[in-house]
Amino acid sequence: MANNLLDSILERDKELLIYLNNLGSKQWDAMWLTITNQLNWIPLFVLILILISIRFGFKKTMFTLLFITVLVAFSDQFTNLVKNTTGRLRPCNTPELQEYLRQFSYKPRGKSFWSGHASLSTTFTVFIILLLKSRFKFIYFLLIFPLLFGYSRIYLGVHYPVDVSVGFISGILFGTLFYKVYKLLYLKVFKEKLV
């Protein structure tokens, strides 16, 4: 029974991937290849650094950046652990799907479940929103980042929709958890509550 349910979910996942992937067209390919490249988001990260600096000042900003480094490393390594444990092939590297997917020269290796792009970008975004929302009401615009980043993985056929969806869910959980840990450490280090 459980196997039948899992098989049904995986089959629907493939069908949804093929449908969404085939909505793409050559005129949009360059844009989605740009969106999926982490380096192209550097201006956003610089803006976030500026906002953190405005919010906290130098010493607390350095503490925050160190904490974000740990957050990023944990999210990345935990995702790799899950990927290596599940061993799900990326759709772009799955022979029986090749005729159904749009083809790109961009074909990352590694495993598919769950999406590191979706998980890490959501973890980071949730943490930053929780960190800065009391000072900057517009910070919720950052939600665009993981949504575009995650969809780019489906558009390019390098992740299934379930990979991206579970990446989003794990990111929400990790981002919230890391924010709670950050608040406790902040209190211990700076002897004041984070407001």
C-alpha positions as CSV (number, residue, x, y, z in Angstrom):
1,M,0.0,0.0,0.0
2,A,2.7,2.5,1.0
3,N,4.8,1.5,-2.1
4,N,1.8,2.0,-4.3
5,L,1.2,5.5,-2.9
6,L,4.9,6.4,-3.3
7,D,4.9,5.1,-6.8
8,S,1.8,7.1,-7.6
9,I,3.4,10.3,-6.1
10,L,6.6,9.8,-8.1
11,E,4.7,9.2,-11.3
12,R,2.6,12.4,-10.8
13,D,5.9,14.2,-10.0
14,K,7.4,13.1,-13.4
15,E,4.2,14.2,-15.2
16,L,4.2,17.6,-13.6
17,L,7.9,18.1,-14.3
18,I,7.4,17.2,-18.0
19,Y,4.4,19.6,-18.2
20,L,6.1,22.5,-16.5
21,N,9.4,22.0,-18.3
22,N,7.7,22.0,-21.6
23,L,6.0,25.3,-20.9
24,G,9.4,26.9,-21.5
25,S,10.6,28.4,-24.7
26,K,14.0,29.4,-26.2
27,Q,13.3,33.1,-25.7
28,W,13.1,32.6,-21.9
29,D,15.9,30.0,-21.5
30,A,18.7,32.6,-21.0
31,M,16.8,34.3,-18.3
32,W,16.2,31.1,-16.3
33,L,19.8,30.0,-16.8
34,T,20.8,33.4,-15.3
35,I,18.3,33.1,-12.4
36,T,19.6,29.6,-11.5
37,N,23.3,30.8,-11.2
38,Q,24.0,31.7,-7.5
39,L,26.6,34.3,-8.5
40,N,24.0,36.4,-10.3
41,W,22.3,37.0,-7.0
42,I,25.3,38.8,-5.4
43,P,23.7,42.3,-5.7
44,L,20.8,40.9,-3.5
45,F,23.3,39.6,-1.0
46,V,25.1,42.9,-0.9
47,L,21.8,44.7,-0.2
48,I,21.1,42.2,2.6
49,L,24.5,42.9,4.1
50,I,23.9,46.6,4.0
51,L,20.5,46.1,5.7
52,I,22.1,44.0,8.4
53,S,24.8,46.6,8.9
54,I,22.2,49.3,9.3
55,R,20.2,47.2,11.7
56,F,23.1,46.0,13.9
57,G,26.3,48.0,13.5
58,F,29.7,46.5,13.0
59,K,30.2,44.1,15.9
60,K,26.8,42.5,15.7
61,T,27.0,42.4,11.9
62,M,30.2,40.3,12.2
63,F,28.5,38.0,14.7
64,T,25.5,37.7,12.3
65,L,27.6,37.0,9.3
66,L,29.5,34.3,11.2
67,F,26.2,32.7,12.2
68,I,24.9,32.9,8.5
69,T,28.1,31.1,7.4
70,V,27.2,28.3,9.8
71,L,23.6,28.3,8.6
72,V,24.7,28.0,5.0
73,A,27.2,25.2,5.7
74,F,24.7,23.2,7.7
75,S,21.9,23.6,5.1
76,D,24.3,22.6,2.3
77,Q,25.8,19.6,4.1
78,F,22.4,18.3,5.4
79,T,21.0,18.5,1.9
80,N,24.0,16.6,0.5
81,L,23.4,13.9,3.2
82,V,19.8,13.6,2.2
83,K,20.7,13.5,-1.5
84,N,23.3,10.8,-1.0
85,T,21.0,8.8,1.2
86,T,18.0,8.8,-1.2
87,G,20.1,8.6,-4.4
88,R,17.4,9.9,-6.7
89,L,18.8,10.7,-10.2
90,R,18.3,14.2,-11.5
91,P,15.6,14.2,-14.3
92,C,18.1,15.7,-16.8
93,N,20.4,12.7,-16.2
94,T,17.6,10.1,-16.3
95,P,17.7,8.3,-19.7
96,E,14.0,7.4,-19.9
97,L,13.0,11.1,-19.5
98,Q,15.3,12.6,-22.1
99,E,12.8,12.5,-25.0
100,Y,10.2,14.3,-22.9
101,L,12.3,17.1,-21.5
102,R,13.7,20.2,-23.1
103,Q,17.5,19.8,-23.4
104,F,20.1,22.2,-22.0
105,S,23.9,22.1,-22.0
106,Y,23.5,22.8,-18.2
107,K,23.3,19.3,-16.6
108,P,24.6,19.3,-13.1
109,R,25.7,16.0,-11.7
110,G,24.8,14.7,-8.3
111,K,21.5,13.6,-7.0
112,S,18.1,15.2,-7.1
113,F,16.2,14.9,-3.8
114,W,15.9,17.4,-2.3
115,S,16.8,20.6,-4.1
116,G,19.7,22.3,-2.5
117,H,18.9,25.6,-4.3
118,A,15.4,25.6,-3.0
119,S,16.4,24.5,0.5
120,L,19.3,26.8,1.1
121,S,17.7,29.9,-0.5
122,T,14.5,29.4,1.6
123,T,16.5,28.7,4.8
124,F,18.5,31.9,4.2
125,T,15.5,34.0,3.2
126,V,13.3,32.9,6.2
127,F,16.2,33.6,8.6
128,I,16.8,37.1,7.1
129,I,13.1,38.0,7.1
130,L,12.7,37.0,10.7
131,L,15.9,38.9,11.5
132,L,15.0,42.2,9.8
133,K,11.2,42.4,9.7
134,S,11.0,44.5,12.8
135,R,13.1,47.2,11.2
136,F,12.3,46.9,7.4
137,K,8.7,46.1,6.6
138,F,9.6,45.7,2.9
139,I,11.8,42.7,3.6
140,Y,9.1,40.2,2.6
141,F,10.0,41.0,-1.0
142,L,12.9,38.5,-0.4
143,L,10.4,35.7,-0.8
144,I,10.7,36.2,-4.6
145,F,14.3,34.9,-4.4
146,P,13.7,31.3,-3.4
147,L,10.5,31.1,-5.5
148,L,12.3,32.1,-8.7
149,F,15.4,30.1,-7.7
150,G,13.4,27.0,-7.1
151,Y,11.3,27.2,-10.2
152,S,14.4,27.7,-12.3
153,R,15.4,24.1,-11.3
154,I,12.2,22.7,-12.7
155,Y,12.4,24.9,-15.8
156,L,15.8,23.5,-16.6
157,G,14.9,19.9,-15.8
158,V,17.5,19.5,-13.1
159,H,14.9,18.8,-10.3
160,Y,11.5,17.4,-9.9
161,P,8.7,19.5,-8.4
162,V,8.7,17.3,-5.3
163,D,12.4,18.0,-4.9
164,V,11.8,21.7,-5.0
165,S,8.7,21.6,-2.8
166,V,10.4,19.6,-0.1
167,G,13.4,21.9,-0.4
168,F,11.1,24.8,0.4
169,I,9.6,23.1,3.4
170,S,13.0,22.1,4.8
171,G,14.1,25.7,4.3
172,I,11.2,27.1,6.2
173,L,11.9,24.7,9.1
174,F,15.7,25.3,9.1
175,G,15.3,29.1,8.7
176,T,12.9,29.3,11.6
177,L,15.0,26.9,13.8
178,F,18.2,28.8,13.1
179,Y,16.6,32.1,13.9
180,K,15.5,30.7,17.3
181,V,19.1,29.5,18.0
182,Y,20.4,32.9,16.8
183,K,18.2,34.7,19.3
184,L,19.5,32.6,22.2
185,L,23.1,33.1,21.2
186,Y,22.5,36.8,20.7
187,L,21.2,37.1,24.2
188,K,24.2,35.2,25.6
189,V,26.8,37.1,23.7
190,F,25.4,40.6,23.8
191,K,23.4,40.4,27.1
192,E,20.3,41.8,25.5
193,K,17.2,40.5,23.8
194,L,16.9,40.6,20.0
195,V,13.9,42.9,19.2
